[in-house]
Amino acid sequence: MKSHRHLPVTFPQVGRLIVGHHGLMSTPACSCVIRKFKAIGGIILTASHNPAGPDGDFGIKFSTANGGPANDAITNKIYQISRTIEEFAICPGLRLDLTTLGKQTFDLENKFKPFTVEIVDAVESYANLMRNIFDFAALKELLSGEDHIKIRLDAMHGVVGPYVKRILCDELGCPDNCAINCVPMEDFGGHRADPNLIYAVDLIDSMRDGEYDFGAAFDSDGDRNMILGKHGLFVTPSDSLAVIADNIFCIPYFQHRGVRGLARSMPTSAALDRVAKATKIELYETPTGWKFFGNLMDAGRLSLCGEESFGTSGDHIREKDGLWAALAWLTIMASRRQSVEEILQYHWIKYGRNYFTRYDYENIDIDAACEMMEDVELLIADKTFVRQRFAVEDKIYQVEKADNFEYTDPVDSSITRNQGLRIIFSDGSRIIYRLSGTSSDGATVRIYLETYEKEAVFQETQVVLAPLATIALKISQLHHRTGRTGPSVIT
C-alpha cells in the first residue's frame, strides 16, 4: 500500500501501541510522539526510506527511544535476530478503528497479555511542539496581518498535508488556497512526492509570475523541504541551512536554549562552515544519515543540522523536519522584514557564495558503477595525485587533499568508513563521488561539485561549476564507462 503509516514499535509483552489518527503520521511527528510518550521506539512504514516492494514505493525504518533512526549496532542486531526466527503469531480477526481518537483494549485469548492501542492526534502533538519553538503571533502578523505576504505550500499529496492545513491555515490565518495538494494519497496523485526542481512542478509553475513571496514543498513523509522565493527563486538546501544558522537567534527556541553546535553531512556545501567560523560555534562534518546528528544531539553537542538532500532540522526532534524548516524561514522573514531574495543576497555578500550542485546518474549498471568507484579510489590514493593540476579554459585547480571520507564519532568513538571519495582543491573547491541506492534496476552514482567565490556571488551556478564538472567527468570517465551523455537529475 503506497501510504505512510507510522506506527511506534510493538514487541511481545508490549502493553501499549500508539498509532496516528487514520494510521498516518509524518516522520517528524512520529519522532515527536515517540519522545512525548516516552515510547521504546517506533516502526515507520514509508515510501521515503529504503524503497522496496514491487513498485519501489515501500520501505521500513526503525526509530529508537530518542525518536531518531537506529544506529548500525541496533539494525545489525535486528538483522541477526531475524535470522533466528522460527515462528510468529498473527491476529487476522483483530479489528482496529483508526478513525476514532482514544484507547482500544484487546485480549488475545491469553496468548499474550492484554494490550492497549491508543489513536492519537499526531497533528496536534506536532503543532503544539511548533508553538513552543516559534512565535506564532509574529508569524500570524506576517502571514495574515495588514501587510501580510503571500505564500504557497505544496504537500505533494504526502502525509504532511494535514499539518500544513492545521498550522498555516487554521492557526496562522493563511487562506486555504495557499496550501495545495494537501490530501494524502496512496499514489501521491500520480506524481513523485520529491521536493526538488524536477518534481515539484505544481509549486514552481505557480510561483513564476511573482504572485507569491515564499514557497515551500515537502516530500511524501514530511521530513524534507524545498524553499523558494518570489518568481521561484531556488534556495539550495546548503544555503538554506547556512541562512538559518546565521539568523538562528530570530527563533525563540534558540534564544532560550542557546546553540550548542552546527553540523552538516560531508557532501553538503561548506556555506555552513563560514557561519560557524564567524559565530565561533562548534561545527561537525558527518557522513550522510540523520543518526549521526542524533548521536551528537543526545550528547548535548548539536542544535542545528542539515543535508544537501533537502533535509534540515533542529534538536527539537531527532529527524529532519520539512515544515519546521519552512517556519524557520518565515520567522527570519518576519524578524528581518526582508524577502527571501534579500536575505539570500545579504548572506552571499556577507560570507561569499559556495556554488553547489549535484549530478545524479540513475540506474547505472551496478558492475560499471562499482568498477568506476574502485578505479577513482585507486587513482586518488596514489601519492602523486596530490598537487596534481587540472586546467580548464583559464582556470587551474590544484589538488590539495584526496581521500575516502572516514568519520570518527566524537561521542562514542565509533568509526564509519567509505562514505564518499573526496577531491579537495587548494582554493576550497570540491569534487565528491558517492555510490547510492543499489538495486536490481541498477545503482545511482552521485557527483557533487562545489566552488567558493568571495566577490562574484551573482553568477549562474552551472556556468560557474562547468570547469569542475569537466574535471570530474575526466577523472571518472563516467560517460565513457556507462554510455551516458549527461546526468538523470541535476539539483
C-alpha positions as CSV (number, residue, x, y, z in Angstrom):
1,M,0.0,0.0,0.0
2,K,1.5,3.3,-1.1
3,S,0.9,5.3,2.1
4,H,3.0,6.5,5.0
5,R,1.8,4.7,8.1
6,H,4.0,5.4,11.1
7,L,3.5,3.1,14.0
8,P,5.6,3.1,17.2
9,V,7.1,-0.3,17.6
10,T,5.5,-3.3,19.3
11,F,7.2,-6.5,20.6
12,P,5.9,-9.5,22.5
13,Q,4.8,-8.3,26.0
14,V,4.5,-4.7,24.9
15,G,1.4,-3.4,26.6
16,R,0.7,-0.2,24.6
17,L,0.8,0.7,20.9
18,I,0.4,4.3,19.8
19,V,-0.9,5.0,16.3
20,G,-1.6,8.2,14.5
21,H,-5.2,9.2,13.6
22,H,-6.2,7.3,10.4
23,G,-2.9,5.4,10.7
24,L,-0.9,8.3,9.4
25,M,2.0,10.4,10.9
26,S,4.7,12.5,9.3
27,T,8.2,11.3,10.1
28,P,8.9,14.4,12.2
29,A,5.6,13.9,14.1
30,C,6.5,10.3,14.7
31,S,9.7,11.4,16.4
32,C,7.7,14.0,18.3
33,V,5.2,11.3,19.5
34,I,7.9,8.8,20.5
35,R,9.6,11.5,22.6
36,K,6.4,12.8,24.1
37,F,5.0,9.4,25.2
38,K,8.5,8.0,26.1
39,A,7.9,5.1,23.7
40,I,10.6,2.4,23.5
41,G,10.8,3.1,19.7
42,G,8.8,3.2,16.5
43,I,8.4,1.4,13.2
44,I,7.9,3.7,10.3
45,L,6.4,2.3,7.1
46,T,7.2,4.8,4.4
47,A,7.8,5.2,0.7
48,S,10.5,7.7,1.5
49,H,13.0,5.4,3.1
50,N,14.9,2.5,1.5
51,P,12.3,2.0,-1.1
52,A,11.4,-1.6,-1.8
53,G,8.3,-3.6,-2.9
54,P,7.0,-4.2,-6.4
55,D,7.0,-0.5,-7.4
56,G,9.9,0.6,-5.2
57,D,7.5,2.7,-3.1
58,F,7.7,1.0,0.3
59,G,10.3,0.8,3.0
60,I,10.7,0.2,6.7
61,K,12.6,2.3,9.2
62,F,13.1,1.6,12.9
63,S,13.4,4.6,15.3
64,T,14.8,4.2,18.8
65,A,13.6,5.8,22.0
66,N,15.2,9.1,21.2
67,G,12.9,9.4,18.2
68,G,15.7,9.1,15.6
69,P,16.9,6.4,13.2
70,A,18.5,3.4,14.8
71,N,22.3,3.2,14.6
72,D,24.2,0.4,12.8
73,A,24.7,-1.6,16.0
74,I,20.9,-1.8,16.6
75,T,20.0,-2.5,12.9
76,N,22.7,-5.2,12.7
77,K,21.4,-6.8,15.9
78,I,17.8,-6.8,14.5
79,Y,19.1,-8.5,11.3
80,Q,20.9,-11.2,13.3
81,I,17.8,-11.9,15.4
82,S,15.6,-12.0,12.3
83,R,17.8,-14.9,11.1
84,T,16.8,-17.0,14.1
85,I,13.0,-16.5,14.0
86,E,11.2,-19.9,13.7
87,E,7.6,-18.8,14.0
88,F,5.4,-15.8,14.6
89,A,1.8,-15.3,15.6
90,I,-0.8,-13.2,13.6
91,C,-4.2,-12.0,14.5
92,P,-6.2,-12.0,11.3
93,G,-9.5,-11.3,13.1
94,L,-8.3,-8.2,15.0
95,R,-10.2,-5.1,14.1
96,L,-8.8,-1.7,14.9
97,D,-10.8,1.6,14.5
98,L,-8.3,4.1,13.2
99,T,-10.9,6.8,12.8
100,T,-11.7,7.4,16.5
101,L,-9.3,9.0,18.9
102,G,-8.8,7.3,22.2
103,K,-7.8,3.9,23.6
104,Q,-8.9,0.4,22.5
105,T,-8.0,-2.7,24.5
106,F,-7.5,-6.1,23.1
107,D,-7.3,-9.5,24.8
108,L,-5.7,-12.1,22.5
109,E,-7.1,-15.3,24.1
110,N,-4.4,-15.3,26.8
111,K,-1.6,-16.0,24.3
112,F,-0.2,-12.6,25.2
113,K,-1.1,-10.2,27.9
114,P,-3.9,-7.7,27.0
115,F,-2.6,-4.6,25.3
116,T,-3.9,-1.1,24.5
117,V,-3.9,0.7,21.2
118,E,-4.2,4.4,21.5
119,I,-5.2,6.5,18.5
120,V,-3.6,10.0,18.9
121,D,-3.9,13.3,17.2
122,A,-0.3,13.5,16.0
123,V,-1.0,16.7,14.1
124,E,-1.9,18.4,17.3
125,S,1.1,17.0,19.2
126,Y,3.4,18.3,16.4
127,A,1.6,21.7,16.2
128,N,2.0,22.1,20.0
129,L,5.7,21.5,19.6
130,M,5.9,24.2,16.9
131,R,4.1,26.6,19.2
132,N,6.8,26.2,21.8
133,I,9.6,26.8,19.2
134,F,8.3,29.7,17.1
135,D,6.5,33.0,17.8
136,F,3.1,32.2,16.3
137,A,1.8,35.8,17.0
138,A,4.7,37.2,14.9
139,L,4.1,34.6,12.2
140,K,0.3,35.3,12.1
141,E,1.1,39.0,11.6
142,L,3.4,38.2,8.7
143,L,1.0,35.8,7.1
144,S,-2.4,37.4,7.7
145,G,-1.8,40.9,9.1
146,E,-2.4,44.2,7.3
147,D,0.8,44.0,5.2
148,H,0.9,40.2,5.0
149,I,3.0,38.3,2.5
150,K,1.5,35.7,0.2
151,I,2.9,32.1,0.4
152,R,2.4,28.9,-1.5
153,L,3.0,25.5,0.2
154,D,2.9,22.2,-1.7
155,A,2.4,19.0,0.3
156,M,2.7,16.9,-2.9
157,H,-0.2,14.7,-1.7
158,G,2.1,13.3,1.0
159,V,1.3,12.8,4.7
160,V,2.2,16.4,5.7
161,G,-0.9,18.0,4.2
162,P,-3.0,18.0,7.4
163,Y,-0.1,19.5,9.3
164,V,0.2,22.4,6.8
165,K,-3.6,23.0,6.9
166,R,-3.8,22.9,10.7
167,I,-0.8,25.1,11.4
168,L,-0.6,27.6,8.4
169,C,-4.3,27.9,7.5
170,D,-6.3,27.2,10.7
171,E,-3.9,28.7,13.2
172,L,-1.8,31.3,11.4
173,G,-4.5,32.6,9.1
174,C,-3.3,31.8,5.6
175,P,-6.1,31.4,3.1
176,D,-6.9,27.7,2.2
177,N,-5.7,28.2,-1.3
178,C,-2.2,28.9,-0.2
179,A,-1.8,25.2,0.5
180,I,-2.0,22.8,-2.4
181,N,-2.0,19.0,-2.8
182,C,-2.7,18.6,0.9
183,V,-4.9,15.5,0.8
184,P,-2.6,12.4,1.4
185,M,-3.0,9.9,-1.4
186,E,-1.6,6.4,-1.7
187,D,-0.1,7.2,-5.2
188,F,0.7,10.9,-4.4
189,G,-1.7,12.0,-7.1
190,G,0.2,10.0,-9.7
191,H,3.4,12.1,-9.2
192,R,6.6,11.6,-7.4
193,A,6.5,13.3,-4.0
194,D,10.0,14.6,-4.1
195,P,10.6,18.3,-3.2
196,N,13.1,19.5,-5.9
197,L,13.1,21.4,-9.1
198,I,12.4,18.3,-11.2
199,Y,9.3,17.0,-9.4
200,A,7.7,20.0,-7.6
201,V,6.3,21.3,-10.8
202,D,2.9,22.5,-9.5
203,L,4.6,24.7,-7.0
204,I,7.3,26.0,-9.4
205,D,4.6,26.9,-12.1
206,S,2.5,28.8,-9.5
207,M,5.5,30.8,-8.3
208,R,6.8,32.0,-11.7
209,D,4.5,35.1,-12.2
210,G,5.6,36.6,-8.8
211,E,2.2,36.4,-7.1
212,Y,3.7,34.6,-4.1
213,D,6.5,35.9,-1.9
214,F,7.5,32.5,-0.4
215,G,7.1,28.9,-1.4
216,A,7.9,25.5,0.1
217,A,7.4,21.9,-1.0
218,F,7.5,18.8,1.2
219,D,8.2,15.2,0.5
220,S,6.0,12.1,1.0
221,D,6.6,11.7,4.7
222,G,7.2,15.3,5.6
223,D,10.8,15.3,6.6
224,R,12.4,17.0,3.5
225,N,11.8,20.5,2.1
226,M,12.5,22.9,-0.8
227,I,12.4,26.7,-0.2
228,L,11.6,29.1,-3.0
229,G,11.5,32.9,-3.1
230,K,9.5,35.2,-5.4
231,H,9.4,34.2,-9.1
232,G,10.5,30.7,-8.0
233,L,14.0,31.7,-6.7
234,F,15.6,28.4,-5.6
235,V,17.4,28.3,-2.3
236,T,19.8,25.4,-2.2
237,P,19.5,23.2,0.9
238,S,23.1,24.1,1.7
239,D,22.4,27.8,1.6
240,S,19.1,27.3,3.5
241,L,21.0,25.7,6.3
242,A,23.6,28.4,6.4
243,V,21.0,31.2,6.4
244,I,19.0,29.6,9.2
245,A,22.3,29.2,11.2
246,D,23.2,32.9,10.6
247,N,19.8,34.0,11.8
248,I,19.2,31.3,14.4
249,F,18.5,33.7,17.3
250,C,15.4,35.0,15.4
251,I,13.8,31.8,16.6
252,P,12.6,31.9,20.3
253,Y,13.5,28.3,20.9
254,F,17.2,29.1,20.4
255,Q,17.0,32.4,22.2
256,H,16.1,30.4,25.3
257,R,18.2,27.3,24.9
258,G,21.3,28.7,23.1
259,V,23.2,27.0,20.3
260,R,25.4,24.0,21.2
261,G,26.7,23.2,17.7
262,L,26.1,23.1,14.0
263,A,26.5,20.2,11.6
264,R,26.3,19.2,8.0
265,S,26.7,16.0,6.1
266,M,30.0,15.7,4.2
267,P,28.6,16.3,0.7
268,T,26.7,19.4,1.8
269,S,28.4,22.6,0.9
270,A,30.8,24.5,3.3
271,A,28.5,27.5,3.4
272,L,27.6,26.5,7.0
273,D,31.3,26.3,7.9
274,R,31.7,30.0,7.3
275,V,28.8,30.9,9.6
276,A,30.3,28.5,12.3
277,K,33.7,30.2,12.0
278,A,32.2,33.7,12.2
279,T,30.0,32.9,15.2
280,K,32.6,30.6,16.9
281,I,30.0,27.8,17.2
282,E,31.4,24.2,17.0
283,L,31.0,22.6,13.6
284,Y,30.7,18.9,12.8
285,E,31.0,17.2,9.4
286,T,29.3,13.8,9.4
287,P,28.5,11.1,7.0
288,T,25.2,11.2,5.3
289,G,22.4,9.9,7.6
290,W,20.5,11.5,10.4
291,K,21.6,9.0,13.0
292,F,24.9,10.7,13.2
293,F,23.3,14.0,14.0
294,G,21.1,12.3,16.6
295,N,24.1,11.0,18.4
296,L,25.5,14.5,18.7
297,M,22.2,15.9,19.8
298,D,21.7,13.3,22.5
299,A,25.1,14.2,23.9
300,G,24.2,17.9,24.0
301,R,26.6,18.9,21.3
302,L,24.4,19.9,18.4
303,S,21.4,22.3,17.9
304,L,21.0,22.7,14.1
305,C,22.0,20.4,11.2
306,G,21.2,19.6,7.6
307,E,22.0,17.7,4.4
308,E,22.2,18.8,0.8
309,S,19.4,16.2,0.0
310,F,16.8,18.7,1.2
311,G,16.8,17.8,4.9
312,T,17.1,20.5,7.7
313,S,16.2,20.4,11.4
314,G,16.9,21.4,14.9
315,D,17.3,19.4,18.1
316,H,13.5,19.6,19.0
317,I,13.3,16.0,17.5
318,R,15.7,13.5,16.0
319,E,14.6,13.6,12.4
320,K,14.8,16.2,9.6
321,D,11.7,18.3,9.6
322,G,10.4,20.0,6.4
323,L,7.6,22.1,7.9
324,W,9.9,23.2,10.7
325,A,12.4,24.5,8.1
326,A,9.6,26.5,6.3
327,L,8.5,28.0,9.7
328,A,12.2,28.9,10.4
329,W,12.4,30.8,7.1
330,L,9.1,32.6,7.7
331,T,10.3,33.5,11.2
332,I,13.5,35.0,9.7
333,M,11.5,36.9,7.2
334,A,9.2,38.3,9.9
335,S,12.2,39.3,12.1
336,R,14.3,40.9,9.3
337,R,11.4,42.3,7.3
338,Q,13.1,41.2,4.2
339,S,12.2,38.9,1.3
340,V,13.8,35.5,0.5
341,E,15.9,37.2,-2.2
342,E,17.1,40.0,0.0
343,I,18.0,37.6,2.8
344,L,19.9,35.3,0.5
345,Q,21.7,38.1,-1.3
346,Y,22.7,39.7,2.0
347,H,24.1,36.3,3.1
348,W,26.2,36.0,0.0
349,I,27.6,39.5,0.2
350,K,28.5,38.9,3.9
351,Y,30.1,35.5,3.6
352,G,30.7,34.9,-0.1
353,R,28.9,32.2,-2.0
354,N,29.5,28.4,-2.1
355,Y,28.2,27.5,-5.6
356,F,27.0,23.9,-5.3
357,T,25.3,21.3,-7.5
358,R,24.7,17.5,-7.5
359,Y,24.6,15.3,-10.6
360,D,22.6,12.1,-10.2
361,Y,23.2,9.3,-12.7
362,E,20.4,6.8,-12.0
363,N,20.0,3.2,-13.0
364,I,23.7,2.7,-13.8
365,D,24.8,-0.9,-14.3
366,I,26.0,-2.0,-10.9
367,D,29.2,-3.6,-12.1
368,A,30.2,-0.5,-14.1
369,A,29.3,1.8,-11.2
370,C,31.4,-0.2,-8.7
371,E,34.3,-0.5,-11.1
372,M,34.3,3.2,-11.7
373,M,34.3,4.0,-7.9
374,E,37.1,1.5,-7.3
375,D,39.3,2.9,-10.1
376,V,38.7,6.5,-8.9
377,E,39.7,5.5,-5.4
378,L,42.9,3.8,-6.6
379,L,43.7,7.0,-8.6
380,I,43.3,9.4,-5.8
381,A,45.1,7.1,-3.4
382,D,48.3,7.4,-5.4
383,K,50.6,9.8,-3.7
384,T,51.3,11.7,-6.9
385,F,47.7,12.7,-7.2
386,V,48.0,15.3,-4.5
387,R,49.4,18.6,-6.0
388,Q,48.3,17.4,-9.5
389,R,46.9,20.3,-11.6
390,F,43.9,20.4,-13.8
391,A,43.4,23.2,-16.3
392,V,40.1,24.0,-17.9
393,E,39.9,27.1,-20.0
394,D,41.5,29.9,-17.9
395,K,41.1,28.2,-14.6
396,I,43.7,25.9,-12.9
397,Y,42.8,23.6,-10.0
398,Q,45.5,22.0,-7.8
399,V,44.7,19.0,-5.7
400,E,45.3,19.7,-2.0
401,K,43.7,16.6,-0.5
402,A,42.0,13.4,-1.7
403,D,40.5,10.6,0.3
404,N,37.7,8.2,1.1
405,F,35.8,10.1,3.8
406,E,36.0,8.5,7.2
407,Y,34.2,9.7,10.4
408,T,35.1,9.1,14.0
409,D,32.1,9.9,16.2
410,P,33.2,12.3,18.9
411,V,30.6,10.8,21.3
412,D,31.2,7.1,21.2
413,S,34.4,6.9,19.1
414,S,32.7,4.6,16.5
415,I,34.3,4.8,13.1
416,T,32.3,5.0,9.9
417,R,34.3,4.4,6.7
418,N,33.9,4.5,2.9
419,Q,31.5,7.5,2.9
420,G,32.5,9.1,-0.3
421,L,35.5,9.9,-2.5
422,R,36.7,13.5,-1.9
423,I,38.9,15.6,-4.1
424,I,39.6,19.0,-2.4
425,F,41.5,21.7,-4.3
426,S,43.7,24.4,-2.9
427,D,41.0,27.1,-3.4
428,G,38.5,25.0,-1.4
429,S,36.6,23.7,-4.5
430,R,35.5,20.1,-4.1
431,I,34.5,17.1,-6.2
432,I,32.8,14.2,-4.4
433,Y,31.7,10.8,-5.8
434,R,29.3,8.6,-3.9
435,L,27.5,5.4,-4.8
436,S,23.9,5.2,-3.6
437,G,20.8,3.2,-3.9
438,T,21.9,0.0,-5.5
439,S,19.0,-2.3,-6.5
440,S,18.1,-4.8,-9.2
441,D,17.5,-1.9,-11.5
442,G,21.0,-0.6,-11.1
443,A,22.9,1.9,-9.0
444,T,22.8,5.7,-8.6
445,V,26.2,7.5,-8.9
446,R,26.2,11.0,-7.4
447,I,28.8,13.6,-8.2
448,Y,28.8,16.7,-6.0
449,L,30.6,19.9,-7.2
450,E,31.4,22.9,-5.1
451,T,33.4,26.1,-5.5
452,Y,33.7,29.3,-3.5
453,E,33.5,32.9,-4.7
454,K,34.1,35.8,-2.4
455,E,33.1,38.6,-4.7
456,A,31.3,37.2,-7.8
457,V,28.3,35.9,-6.0
458,F,25.5,36.6,-8.5
459,Q,26.6,34.3,-11.4
460,E,24.8,31.3,-12.8
461,T,25.6,28.1,-10.8
462,Q,26.0,25.7,-13.6
463,V,28.2,28.1,-15.6
464,V,30.5,28.6,-12.5
465,L,30.7,24.9,-11.9
466,A,31.2,23.8,-15.5
467,P,35.0,23.6,-15.2
468,L,34.7,21.3,-12.2
469,A,32.2,19.2,-14.0
470,T,34.6,18.7,-16.8
471,I,37.4,17.6,-14.4
472,A,35.0,15.3,-12.5
473,L,34.0,13.5,-15.7
474,K,37.5,13.4,-17.0
475,I,38.8,11.7,-13.7
476,S,35.9,9.2,-13.5
477,Q,35.4,8.6,-17.3
478,L,31.8,8.1,-16.2
479,H,30.2,8.9,-19.6
480,H,32.7,6.6,-21.4
481,R,32.1,3.8,-19.0
482,T,28.3,4.0,-19.0
483,G,27.4,5.3,-22.4
484,R,25.5,8.2,-20.7
485,T,25.7,11.7,-22.1
486,G,24.6,13.5,-19.0
487,P,23.0,13.1,-15.5
488,S,19.5,11.9,-15.0
489,V,18.8,14.8,-12.5
490,I,20.7,18.0,-11.6
491,T,20.0,19.7,-8.3
